[in-house]
Amino acid sequence: MTHSRIASTGSHLPERVMTNAELEQLVDTSDEWIVARTGIRERRIAAPGETSLDLAEKAALAALDRGGFSVSDIDLIVVATCTPEKVFPSTACLLQERLGIHGCAAFDVQAACAGFIYAFGTADSFIRSGMARRALVIGTETMSRVIDWQDRGTCVIFADGAGALVLEASDEPGVLSTHLHADGAYKDLLEVPGWVSGDYDQGYDPAPHMLMKGNEVFKVAVRELGKSVEEALAANDKQRSDVDWLIPHQANIRIINAVAKRLKLPDDRVVKTIERHGNTSAASVPLALDEACRDGRIQRGQLILLEAFGGGFAWGSALAVY
């Protein structure tokens, strides 16, 4: 039986650091208010002209380099993003061209902040079925482009970045299972209304930006993420104590802590990057995973649990042996 395993990881962050002090000059907020409610102290913001494709390319090259792979080794590209380079072609196709890869399947997945888990599960299914042997899976976002910088409920939270991994076929189990869910009944609680390809020069003003009902999102996220991670453990006959590392979506420190508490995981077994990265949507899980792999916290053979929740609502979890 063919399985898939995480072969290598990579990531990239824009150079510009935006601190809470800067946000104090834009909206009625304070460093104390932001840290208490989100856990964020700073975040990265893409430079003018720097796109989700640019970030994805650098994260992808980092993952390939770290694993010792060449572009010819890749036969599938799945990109998770809700801030694509273009309406079409997909960011995955544009990345494929940038990397000089030709002919293999390449497509985008859009599940907002849950996008990477969806992309990860999709690539895992391709490899298990024999349709691919080695996949490049990427989460990349420039959320700063869909933020209303006068809305303190969102502008203090979201940020830009990209994370990537190479998933490859293996005779030994690596990815144990993935679990994906969605419920469009919650569509109004977290959205970017308007036309993706709206002709703003023709009078559509303001351009679409994110709207979020934070308290309602928090309640559903904690409930559904808790159920999803329990589902992953039950599907593999694992106990909470078997988990070496929780790599959660870096949405909000309160959500992260609530899920960790439900799993009864101590703080030192939860990977947290939100303080420095903010919420980078589909990029947050692979960014956190790459950081913990590079600094040596996550070791080969350890059991890792990934989870994410985002607009749609869409959410999911994955359990894997690293």
C-alpha positions as CSV (number, residue, x, y, z in Angstrom):
1,M,0.0,0.0,0.0
2,T,1.3,3.4,-0.9
3,H,1.4,6.1,1.7
4,S,2.5,9.7,1.7
5,R,5.1,11.4,3.9
6,I,6.4,14.9,4.5
7,A,9.8,15.0,2.9
8,S,10.8,18.6,3.5
9,T,9.4,22.0,4.4
10,G,10.1,25.6,3.5
11,S,8.7,29.1,4.0
12,H,9.1,32.8,3.2
13,L,8.0,36.0,4.9
14,P,8.0,39.5,3.4
15,E,10.7,41.8,4.7
16,R,8.5,44.5,6.1
17,V,7.6,44.2,9.8
18,M,4.5,46.0,11.0
19,T,4.3,46.4,14.8
20,N,1.3,47.2,16.9
21,A,2.7,50.6,17.5
22,E,2.2,51.4,13.8
23,L,-1.4,50.2,14.0
24,E,-2.0,52.6,16.9
25,Q,-1.5,55.4,14.3
26,L,-4.1,54.0,12.0
27,V,-7.0,52.9,14.2
28,D,-8.3,53.3,17.7
29,T,-6.3,50.5,19.3
30,S,-3.3,49.8,21.5
31,D,-0.5,47.3,21.8
32,E,-2.1,46.1,25.1
33,W,-5.5,45.6,23.4
34,I,-4.1,43.7,20.4
35,V,-1.9,41.4,22.5
36,A,-4.7,40.6,25.0
37,R,-7.2,39.7,22.3
38,T,-5.1,38.1,19.6
39,G,-1.6,37.4,21.0
40,I,-0.1,39.3,18.1
41,R,2.8,41.8,18.5
42,E,4.0,42.1,14.9
43,R,3.2,40.8,11.5
44,R,4.8,40.8,8.0
45,I,3.3,42.9,5.1
46,A,4.1,42.4,1.4
47,A,5.8,45.2,-0.4
48,P,4.0,47.1,-3.2
49,G,4.0,44.8,-6.2
50,E,4.9,41.7,-4.1
51,T,2.3,39.0,-4.7
52,S,1.2,35.7,-3.4
53,L,2.9,34.1,-6.3
54,D,6.2,35.8,-5.4
55,L,6.0,34.5,-1.8
56,A,5.0,31.0,-3.0
57,E,7.9,30.8,-5.3
58,K,10.4,31.5,-2.5
59,A,8.8,29.1,-0.1
60,A,8.7,26.4,-2.7
61,L,12.3,26.8,-3.6
62,A,13.2,26.6,0.1
63,A,11.3,23.4,0.5
64,L,12.9,21.9,-2.6
65,D,16.4,22.9,-1.5
66,R,16.0,21.6,2.1
67,G,14.9,18.2,0.8
68,G,17.6,18.1,-1.9
69,F,15.0,17.9,-4.7
70,S,15.1,19.3,-8.2
71,V,12.1,20.7,-10.0
72,S,12.0,17.6,-12.2
73,D,11.2,15.5,-9.1
74,I,7.8,17.2,-8.8
75,D,4.7,15.8,-10.5
76,L,1.9,17.7,-8.7
77,I,1.5,21.3,-7.5
78,V,-1.3,22.3,-5.2
79,V,-1.5,25.9,-4.0
80,A,-3.9,27.1,-1.2
81,T,-4.7,30.8,-1.4
82,C,-7.6,33.1,-1.1
83,T,-5.5,36.1,-2.4
84,P,-4.4,34.7,-5.8
85,E,-2.1,36.4,-8.3
86,K,-4.9,36.4,-10.9
87,V,-8.5,35.2,-11.2
88,F,-6.9,32.8,-13.7
89,P,-4.6,31.2,-14.6
90,S,-4.3,29.7,-11.1
91,T,-1.4,30.7,-8.9
92,A,-0.3,27.0,-9.1
93,C,0.0,27.2,-12.9
94,L,1.9,30.5,-12.7
95,L,4.2,29.0,-10.1
96,Q,4.7,26.0,-12.3
97,E,5.9,28.3,-15.1
98,R,8.2,30.2,-12.7
99,L,9.8,27.0,-11.5
100,G,10.2,25.6,-15.1
101,I,8.0,22.6,-14.5
102,H,6.0,21.4,-17.5
103,G,3.1,19.0,-17.9
104,C,2.1,17.9,-14.4
105,A,-1.2,18.7,-12.7
106,A,-1.2,22.2,-11.0
107,F,-4.2,23.8,-9.4
108,D,-5.4,26.1,-6.6
109,V,-7.5,25.2,-3.6
110,Q,-9.6,28.0,-2.0
111,A,-10.8,27.3,1.5
112,A,-9.7,30.5,3.1
113,C,-7.7,29.9,6.3
114,A,-8.4,26.1,6.1
115,G,-6.9,26.1,2.6
116,F,-3.6,24.4,3.4
117,I,-5.3,21.5,5.2
118,Y,-7.5,21.1,2.1
119,A,-4.5,21.2,-0.2
120,F,-2.6,18.8,2.1
121,G,-5.5,16.3,2.1
122,T,-5.9,16.6,-1.7
123,A,-2.2,15.9,-2.4
124,D,-2.2,13.0,0.1
125,S,-5.1,11.5,-1.9
126,F,-3.3,11.9,-5.2
127,I,-0.3,10.1,-3.9
128,R,-2.2,7.3,-2.2
129,S,-4.1,6.7,-5.4
130,G,-0.9,6.5,-7.5
131,M,-1.7,9.6,-9.5
132,A,1.4,11.4,-8.2
133,R,4.7,10.5,-6.6
134,R,5.9,13.8,-5.2
135,A,3.8,16.9,-4.6
136,L,4.6,20.5,-3.9
137,V,2.0,21.8,-1.5
138,I,1.9,25.5,-0.7
139,G,-0.1,27.9,1.4
140,T,0.5,31.6,0.3
141,E,-1.4,34.8,1.1
142,T,-1.2,38.5,0.8
143,M,-4.1,39.2,3.2
144,S,-3.0,42.9,3.5
145,R,-4.6,43.4,0.1
146,V,-8.1,42.6,1.3
147,I,-8.0,44.3,4.7
148,D,-9.8,47.5,5.6
149,W,-7.1,49.4,7.4
150,Q,-9.7,51.3,9.3
151,D,-11.3,48.2,10.8
152,R,-9.5,47.4,14.0
153,G,-11.3,44.0,14.2
154,T,-9.4,42.7,11.2
155,C,-6.4,44.9,10.3
156,V,-4.7,44.0,13.6
157,I,-4.9,40.3,12.9
158,F,-4.2,39.4,9.3
159,A,-0.8,39.4,7.5
160,D,1.2,38.0,4.6
161,G,3.5,35.0,4.1
162,A,3.9,31.6,2.5
163,G,4.8,28.1,3.6
164,A,5.4,24.9,1.6
165,L,6.2,21.3,1.9
166,V,7.1,18.4,-0.4
167,L,4.9,15.4,0.1
168,E,6.2,12.1,-1.4
169,A,5.1,8.5,-1.8
170,S,6.4,6.1,0.9
171,D,6.0,2.4,1.8
172,E,5.7,3.4,5.4
173,P,2.8,5.4,6.9
174,G,3.5,9.1,7.1
175,V,0.2,11.0,6.7
176,L,-2.2,8.8,8.7
177,S,-5.4,10.6,7.8
178,T,-7.0,13.9,6.8
179,H,-10.4,15.2,7.8
180,L,-12.1,18.0,5.9
181,H,-15.4,19.8,6.6
182,A,-17.4,22.8,5.6
183,D,-20.7,24.5,6.3
184,G,-21.8,27.4,4.0
185,A,-24.6,28.3,6.5
186,Y,-22.0,30.4,8.3
187,K,-21.0,32.4,5.1
188,D,-21.9,35.8,6.5
189,L,-19.7,35.6,9.6
190,L,-16.4,35.8,7.7
191,E,-16.3,37.0,4.1
192,V,-14.9,39.3,1.5
193,P,-18.0,40.5,-0.3
194,G,-18.0,41.8,-3.9
195,W,-16.6,40.7,-7.2
196,V,-13.1,39.2,-7.3
197,S,-12.6,40.6,-10.8
198,G,-14.5,43.9,-10.2
199,D,-13.6,46.8,-12.4
200,Y,-12.8,49.3,-9.7
201,D,-11.9,52.0,-12.2
202,Q,-15.6,51.9,-13.3
203,G,-16.8,53.1,-10.0
204,Y,-16.9,50.1,-7.6
205,D,-15.8,51.9,-4.4
206,P,-14.7,50.8,-2.0
207,A,-12.9,47.7,-3.2
208,P,-14.0,44.5,-1.5
209,H,-12.5,43.9,1.9
210,M,-12.8,41.5,4.7
211,L,-15.8,41.5,7.1
212,M,-15.7,39.4,10.2
213,K,-18.0,38.9,13.2
214,G,-15.2,37.9,15.6
215,N,-17.2,36.6,18.6
216,E,-19.4,34.3,16.5
217,V,-16.4,33.0,14.5
218,F,-14.6,32.2,17.8
219,K,-17.4,30.1,19.2
220,V,-17.9,28.0,16.1
221,A,-14.1,27.7,15.5
222,V,-13.4,26.3,19.0
223,R,-16.3,23.9,18.8
224,E,-15.6,22.5,15.3
225,L,-11.8,22.4,15.6
226,G,-12.1,20.5,18.9
227,K,-14.4,17.9,17.2
228,S,-12.1,17.7,14.1
229,V,-8.9,16.9,16.1
230,E,-10.8,14.3,18.2
231,E,-12.0,12.8,14.9
232,A,-8.4,12.5,13.6
233,L,-7.3,10.8,16.8
234,A,-10.2,8.4,16.9
235,A,-9.7,7.5,13.2
236,N,-6.2,6.2,14.1
237,D,-6.9,4.8,17.5
238,K,-4.7,7.4,19.1
239,Q,-4.9,9.1,22.5
240,R,-4.4,12.8,23.2
241,S,-1.2,11.8,25.0
242,D,0.2,10.2,21.8
243,V,0.4,13.6,20.1
244,D,3.9,15.1,20.2
245,W,3.1,18.4,18.5
246,L,0.0,20.4,17.7
247,I,0.5,22.7,14.8
248,P,-2.6,24.9,14.7
249,H,-3.8,27.5,12.4
250,Q,-2.4,30.8,13.9
251,A,-5.8,32.5,13.9
252,N,-6.0,33.9,17.4
253,I,-4.1,33.0,20.6
254,R,-7.4,32.4,22.4
255,I,-8.5,29.8,19.8
256,I,-5.2,28.1,19.9
257,N,-5.2,27.9,23.6
258,A,-8.8,26.6,23.7
259,V,-8.1,23.8,21.3
260,A,-4.9,22.8,23.2
261,K,-6.8,22.8,26.5
262,R,-9.4,20.5,25.0
263,L,-6.6,18.1,23.9
264,K,-4.9,18.5,27.3
265,L,-1.7,19.4,25.6
266,P,0.9,21.4,27.6
267,D,1.9,24.7,26.1
268,D,5.4,23.5,25.2
269,R,3.9,21.0,22.8
270,V,2.0,23.6,20.8
271,V,3.7,25.4,18.0
272,K,2.9,29.1,18.2
273,T,4.1,31.7,15.7
274,I,1.1,34.1,15.9
275,E,3.0,36.6,18.1
276,R,5.4,37.4,15.2
277,H,3.5,36.3,12.1
278,G,-0.1,37.3,12.8
279,N,-2.8,35.3,11.0
280,T,-1.5,34.5,7.5
281,S,-4.6,32.5,6.5
282,A,-3.7,29.4,4.4
283,A,0.0,30.1,5.0
284,S,-0.1,29.9,8.8
285,V,0.1,26.1,9.3
286,P,3.0,25.4,6.8
287,L,4.8,28.5,8.2
288,A,4.6,27.2,11.7
289,L,5.5,23.6,10.7
290,D,8.6,24.8,8.8
291,E,9.8,26.9,11.7
292,A,9.4,24.0,14.2
293,C,11.1,21.6,11.8
294,R,14.0,24.0,11.1
295,D,14.7,24.9,14.7
296,G,14.7,21.2,15.7
297,R,11.6,21.0,17.9
298,I,9.9,18.6,15.6
299,Q,11.9,15.4,15.0
300,R,11.5,12.5,12.6
301,G,9.1,9.8,14.0
302,Q,7.1,12.2,16.1
303,L,3.3,12.4,15.8
304,I,2.0,15.8,14.6
305,L,-1.5,17.1,14.5
306,L,-2.4,19.9,12.1
307,E,-5.7,21.8,12.2
308,A,-7.2,25.0,10.7
309,F,-10.5,26.9,10.4
310,G,-11.5,29.6,8.0
311,G,-14.2,31.4,6.0
312,G,-16.8,29.3,4.4
313,F,-16.9,28.0,7.1
314,A,-14.3,25.4,6.2
315,W,-12.2,23.5,8.6
316,G,-10.1,20.3,8.9
317,S,-7.4,18.3,10.6
318,A,-4.6,16.0,9.7
319,L,-2.6,13.5,11.7
320,A,0.9,12.5,10.5
321,V,4.1,10.9,11.6
322,Y,6.8,13.4,10.6
